[in-house]
Amino acid sequence: CTSGGSPIDLTVYTGAGAVLRCNFRSTKVSATIVLSPTITIVSPATDGLIRMTITPSQTESLGTATLSGVYDIELVSNTADGNKIERVIQGAYTIDPEVTHT
């Protein structure tokens, strides 16, 4: 994480993330959390780096169906002034199962 090209000191931050499967219908959107990756602040926290980890068993639990949805990673500052949540990355994903077996 940077601000003006300089690393942000993440010493007072913790991380959280979610990967959701979304079902879009004409008037309603429903979302189910399919993964809760582990978000860690890389040491030293003054370098402004975060790591997202998804285990093999988590990806295996997704099964063989094609999935699509959204994900994000948020950082929560833990200061005397209270907690502030900042989304640092977000996006959409599609997971296609393997089709070639050798």
C-alpha positions as CSV (number, residue, x, y, z in Angstrom):
1,C,0.0,0.0,0.0
2,T,1.4,3.4,-1.0
3,S,0.5,7.0,-0.7
4,G,2.2,9.4,-3.1
5,G,4.6,6.6,-4.1
6,S,5.8,6.0,-0.5
7,P,4.9,2.9,1.6
8,I,2.1,3.3,4.1
9,D,3.1,2.2,7.6
10,L,0.6,-0.6,8.4
11,T,1.7,-1.1,12.1
12,V,-1.8,-0.2,13.4
13,Y,-3.7,-2.2,10.8
14,T,-5.2,-5.6,10.6
15,G,-6.6,-7.2,7.4
16,A,-9.8,-8.9,6.3
17,G,-11.0,-10.3,3.0
18,A,-13.9,-12.1,1.4
19,V,-14.6,-13.9,-1.8
20,L,-18.3,-14.1,-2.6
21,R,-20.3,-16.0,-5.2
22,C,-23.0,-13.8,-6.6
23,N,-26.3,-14.8,-8.2
24,F,-27.8,-12.0,-10.3
25,R,-31.5,-12.0,-11.0
26,S,-33.6,-9.3,-12.6
27,T,-34.5,-7.6,-9.4
28,K,-32.4,-9.2,-6.6
29,V,-28.8,-10.0,-6.0
30,S,-27.8,-12.7,-3.5
31,A,-24.3,-13.3,-2.4
32,T,-22.7,-16.2,-0.5
33,I,-19.2,-16.1,1.0
34,V,-17.2,-19.0,-0.6
35,L,-13.8,-18.2,0.8
36,S,-12.4,-16.2,3.7
37,P,-8.7,-15.8,2.9
38,T,-6.2,-15.0,5.5
39,I,-4.9,-11.4,5.3
40,T,-1.6,-10.6,7.0
41,I,0.6,-7.6,7.3
42,V,4.1,-8.5,6.0
43,S,6.9,-7.6,8.4
44,P,8.2,-5.0,8.6
45,A,4.8,-3.3,8.6
46,T,6.5,0.0,7.6
47,D,7.0,-1.5,4.1
48,G,3.2,-1.3,3.4
49,L,2.9,-4.9,2.1
50,I,0.0,-7.2,2.7
51,R,-0.4,-11.0,1.9
52,M,-3.5,-12.9,1.0
53,T,-3.4,-16.6,1.6
54,I,-5.9,-19.2,0.3
55,T,-5.2,-22.8,1.3
56,P,-5.4,-25.8,-1.1
57,S,-8.4,-27.2,0.9
58,Q,-10.2,-23.8,0.5
59,T,-9.8,-23.9,-3.2
60,E,-10.7,-27.6,-3.4
61,S,-14.0,-26.8,-1.5
62,L,-15.1,-24.7,-4.4
63,G,-15.9,-27.9,-6.3
64,T,-15.9,-28.3,-10.1
65,A,-18.7,-25.8,-11.1
66,T,-17.9,-22.6,-12.8
67,L,-18.1,-19.8,-10.3
68,S,-18.2,-16.0,-10.6
69,G,-18.5,-13.2,-8.1
70,V,-16.6,-10.5,-6.4
71,Y,-13.8,-10.1,-3.8
72,D,-12.2,-7.4,-1.7
73,I,-9.5,-6.9,0.9
74,E,-10.0,-4.3,3.6
75,L,-7.6,-2.9,6.1
76,V,-8.8,-1.9,9.6
77,S,-6.8,0.7,11.5
78,N,-6.8,0.1,15.3
79,T,-6.1,3.5,16.9
80,A,-7.2,5.4,19.9
81,D,-9.5,7.4,17.7
82,G,-11.4,4.3,16.8
83,N,-11.4,1.9,13.9
84,K,-11.3,3.0,10.3
85,I,-12.0,0.6,7.5
86,E,-10.3,1.1,4.1
87,R,-10.9,-1.1,1.0
88,V,-7.5,-1.5,-0.7
89,I,-8.4,-3.9,-3.5
90,Q,-11.6,-5.2,-5.1
91,G,-12.7,-6.9,-8.2
92,A,-14.6,-9.6,-10.0
93,Y,-13.5,-13.1,-10.7
94,T,-14.5,-16.2,-12.7
95,I,-13.3,-19.6,-11.9
96,D,-13.5,-22.2,-14.7
97,P,-13.0,-25.9,-13.8
98,E,-10.3,-27.9,-15.4
99,V,-11.6,-29.6,-18.6
100,T,-8.6,-31.5,-19.8
101,H,-7.6,-34.6,-17.8
102,T,-4.4,-36.5,-18.7
